[in-house]
Amino acid sequence: MAGIAEKSVVLASLVILCCLSAGAQAVEDQLLPEIDTYLKLTSDLRFDFQAKQTREDGEPVQAEFGPSLAFYLKPLVRLKDATQFDLNDADSRPLVFSLGYRYLPRANGAPATDRMEPAITGNYSIKGGFLLSDRNRADLDWSTNFTWRYRNRFQIGRELTLWGYHPAPYASVEFFYQSKYSKWSDTALYAGCVFPIGKRAEFNPYYEHQNSTGTSPNQKLNQLGLMLNLYFSVK
């Protein structure tokens, strides 16, 4: 019965994703590709590099790329149980600190943005084998002026077993406070599923609905993201 329930959850998640994606295309056709590369340096330190397309605050789609360093606390047994097949070892750590830099070139000759991204993520194992994470992140932007943005994202997901395969559907919500508006001006909802590919890669398609209230009228964006995550180790 448990196996049937897990299969039903996966199939339902895929159907929901397809429906949401179809709805997104009816409003606005947007595809946001992304590649994230992770290099484990030690048991407690990792180097990351990200290259992606993004759309923020109602602006046109733009590129974003740069490195990060992530620092871990020691893993907890309960988190290991909840992330047994997870290639991302940061998910098995109770607390992760990261500091990143991102470069965002602008179109039409506008000044590029240099961004620092400090973040703290807490991971918690809850009943039913679910993993709950709470990420607190700041975007500190320098271009012609300095602006900042605080982002708080809650995410819940669960690893499943399907004929020896282990997809991990998830859902999350993220809230944005922007200094230039002096208010909570954005909310984003995500639904996706992580599909492992061997021992070093995973494919993560997701749907995002973003509601931006910074300016009037409000802007609602529906986007389909396609992430490829690659994992390596110096050992």
HELIX and SHEET records of a PDB file:
HELIX    1   1 ALA A    2  VAL A   27  1                                  26    
HELIX    2   2 VAL A   77  ALA A   82  1                                   6    
HELIX    3   3 ASP A   89  SER A   92  5                                   4    
HELIX    4   4 LYS A  127  GLY A  129  5                                   3    
SHEET    1   A12 LEU A  31  THR A  42  0                                        
SHEET    2   A12 LEU A  45  THR A  54 -1                                        
SHEET    3   A12 GLN A  62  TYR A  72 -1                                        
SHEET    4   A12 LEU A  95  LEU A 104 -1                                        
SHEET    5   A12 THR A 113  ILE A 126 -1                                        
SHEET    6   A12 PHE A 130  TRP A 142 -1                                        
SHEET    7   A12 PHE A 146  ARG A 158 -1                                        
SHEET    8   A12 ALA A 168  GLN A 178 -1                                        
SHEET    9   A12 LYS A 183  ILE A 197 -1                                        
SHEET   10   A12 ALA A 201  SER A 212 -1                                        
SHEET   11   A12 GLN A 219  SER A 233 -1                                        
SHEET   12   A12 LEU A  31  THR A  42  1                                        
END                                                                             
